[in-house]
């Protein structure tokens, strides 16, 4: 039976709206960066990790100078003193203040990690972008090079180079950059392979845009999320590699200070002076954990598919 719609129509009334308000945007527009920051702020663990990293960065910059002693001063009358008001983190076998040495070592480790990650970033992004955009035979040759480098354990390459070259900051950076860019290149290539068939890239090629401009103006800006996230995971990996090399005696050597050198010195005196190992271990664990948590938060914030 047909339903009587007269009563139903009386239940509904058209919403009153002014003509000028029909196309009005009720919410303030946001850029992609602002929207990502809004989503990142909702991740409390990532924000806490960000503040911890900022605090540790500030301590790495000013920490060696806000204590009572310099990181290079030796005092044989204060050998192996436990933490006190005079020496906040105690002293080592040469009477050097551990508070100053730990933050000086954190500065060196962060410097090595950031510079190594920057080299990985520049080489990996350029290599992956060129390989994906050129395609064909060029892409095949470039990928075979990556497969060769991947087939050799990176740690063996780093150790062999460290044995040949003189230990130092530059040597460690070069050693970690030999194979460190491979993962970045693969990620960038895979993402650009999907992007290069999009309409905006085809339009740019139709207008005669050069390959270099397409990479710099169109492809790399659209892969910035992957680049930032991978860099955030590369930095703690580089810190761990530097600490491992220094711990086994192939990295920086005392009296230079890095987290790996301090952990090596603390391990030698573990039975009698455990604080020498405890404090630098806490610092390196905090750095690695907070970088990884922040990297996870950035991945969720920068990936549009993770929007809730």
N, C-alpha and C positions, 0 to 999 in steps of 0.2 A: 504494500500500500504506500502511496506517496506520502511523505511526511509534511506536516504543516510547518513551514519555515517562518511564518509571520511572527510567532512568539520568539523564535530563536533570533531573528533579526533585531528584535527590540532589546536583546541582551547585549548587543555589541554597538559601540559607538566609535566612529572614526576618531583617531587621536588628532587633537588640534595642534598644528605646527605652523609656524610662520614660514613663508616661502624662502626667506633668507637663511633659515636655520636648517633646512633640509640637508644641505651638503656640509654642515658645520662639523668639524672634528672635535669631539668632546674631550679627547685625551691629548695631552701634549706629545708631539712627535719626538722620537728619539733616534739618534744615530745607532748604527750597529755596535759601536764601541760603548755607548751609554747603556744600551740594552744588555750587553754582555756584563758590564760592571754591575748593573742591577741584579742580574742572576747570580753573579759571583758573591755579592753581599748576602744573599740568602743562604750561602754555604758557610756556616759558622766555623767549621773546622778549617776551611781554606783561609778565612779572614784571620783566625787566630794564628795560623801558620805564617801568613803574610806579616803580621805584626812581630812575630818572633824573629823572622828573617831580617826585618828592618832593624830590630834591636841588636841582633848579632852583627849586622853590617856596621852599625854605628859603633859598637864596641870594638870591632876589628879596626875601625879608623882611629878612634880616640882612646881605646882601652889601654894600649901600651903606655900612654902618657898620663893617665889619671891615677895611677898607683903611686907608691912611694919610691919605686925603682925603675930603671930602664931595663929593657929586655937583654941588653948586651953587657950589663955590669956584672962582674964576678966579685964574689966576696967569700974567700976561703974560710973566714971565721963564721959563716952562716950556712955551712954545707948541710943539706938534708934536714932543713928545719920544717916542721909540720906547719899547716895553715895557722896563721895567727893574725893579730892586728897589724903587725909589721909586714908580713908576707901573706897576703890573703889566700893564695893557693899553695903556699909553701915554697921551698927552694930545691934546686937539683944538686947534683954532685959537685958543681962548681960554685954553688951559692947564688945562682942566678934566680931572679924572681919569676915564679911560674905564672903568676897573673899576667905580667907583661909579655912573657914568651908565648903563652897560649893565644893571646889576642893578636900578637904579631904573626904567629903561625897561622891563625885563622885568616888573617889578611893575605898572606902569601898563598895559602891553599885556594882561597876564593879568587885571587887574581889569576892563578894558573888555570883554574876551572873556567872562569869567564872568558879568558883569552882563547883557550882551547875550544870552547863552545862557539866563540865567534868565528874562529877559523873553520870549524865544522859547518857552521851556518852559511858562511859565504861560499865555500867550496861546494857543499852539498846542494844548496839551493840552485846555484848556477849550473852545476853538472846535471842535476835531475831535470831542470827546466829545459835546457838545450836538448837533452836526450829525448824528452817527450815531444817537444815541438818539431824537431827535425825528423824523427821517425825513420823508418826504412833501414837502410844499411848503416847509417850513422848511429842510430839507436842500438842496433844489434852489436856493433863494435863496442860502444860505450858500456853496454850491459855485460859483455864478456869480461871487460876490465873489472867491473864490480864483482863478478862471480869469482874471478881469480883472487881478488883481495879478500873476499868473504871466505874462500876456501882455506886461507892461511889464518890460524888463530892470531887475533890482534895482539894478545899479550906477548906472544913469541916475538912478533915484529918489534914491539915496544922495548922488550928486554934486550934484544940484539942491538937495536939502535942506541940504547942507553949504555951498553957495554962499549960501543965504538966511539961515541961522542963523549965529551966532557960533561959530567953531571951539572945541571943548572936549570934555571927556570925556562930558558929558551929551548933547551934540549928536551925537557919534559913536554912542553907545548908542541914541538914539532913531532915528537914520538906519538903523542896521543892524537894528533891531527892526521896521521898517515892513513889510518883506516876509520877514524871516528866519523867522517863525513858520509860513509856509505849508507847508513840507515836513513839519514836525512835525504840523500839523493833518491833513494828508493821511494820514500813516502811522497816527496814532491813530484817525482815522475808519475807515480800511480794516480795522483790527484789531477795533474795537468793532462794526463791522457784522457780523463773524463771531461775536462773543461774545454779542450781544444776543438771539440766538435760542436760546442755550443754556438748559438746564433751570434753572440756578441764577438766571438773570435772570428767567425766566418765573415761577419760584416767588416771587421777591421782589415782582414786580408783582402776583401773586395775593394776597399778604399785605398789599397796599396800601402798599408802600414808595414813597416819592416818587422822582421822577426824579433829583433832586440827590443823594439818598442812594445810589441805584443806581450813579450815576457815581462817587461818592467811595468807596463801600465795596466795590463789586463789579467795576466795569469798569476803572477806572484801575489798581488793584492788579494786575490781570491783564495790563496792558499795560506794566508797569514795565520789563520787559526792553527793549522797543523804545524807550521813552522814554530810558533810560540810554544805550543805544547811540547813538541819534541825537544826544543831547547831547554825547557824547564826540567826535563828528565835527563838531559845530557850533562848538565852542570853537576848534580850529585854524583853521577857516574864518573866524571872526570876527577872530582874530589877524592872519591874512593880509589881510583887508579893511582893518583899521585901519592896518597897515603900508603897504598900497598907497595909502590916502588920504593918509597923512602923507608918503609918498614923492613924490606929485605935488603936495603943497602944500595939500591941502584938509583935512587932519586936524590933529593937534596941531602947534603951532609952537614952535621953539626960543625961549626956553631950556627949555621943558618937554621932558621926556625920555620917549621911547617907542622901541620897536624900529624903527618906521618912520622916526622923526625921525633916529635914529642912522644908519640905512642911507642916508638921504638926505644927511646930512652927510658920511658916509664916501665916497659916490659922487662928491661934489664934489671930494674930495681923493684920488681913486683913484690917479692917476698918481704922486703923490709920497708919499702916506701910506696904503698899501693896508691896513694893520692896522685903520684906522678903519672900513673896510667888512667886513673879514674876521670880526672877533669878534662883532658883532651878527648877521651873517648865519649864523654857526655856531649861535648861540643860537636864532634863529627856526626854523632847519631842524631842530634837535634837538627843539624843542617840537612842531612840526607832525608830524614822523615818529613820535615816541613816542606822541603822542595817537592817531594813526591806527593804530599797531600795538596799543596798548592797547584801542582801540575794536574792532578785529577780534577780539582775545582775549575781550573781554566778550561780543561777539556769539556766539562759539562756546560760552562758558560759560553764558550765560543762556538760550540757545535749547535746549529739551529735545530737539529733533530732531537736534542736533549731538552728542548723547551717543554715546560709543563703547562 
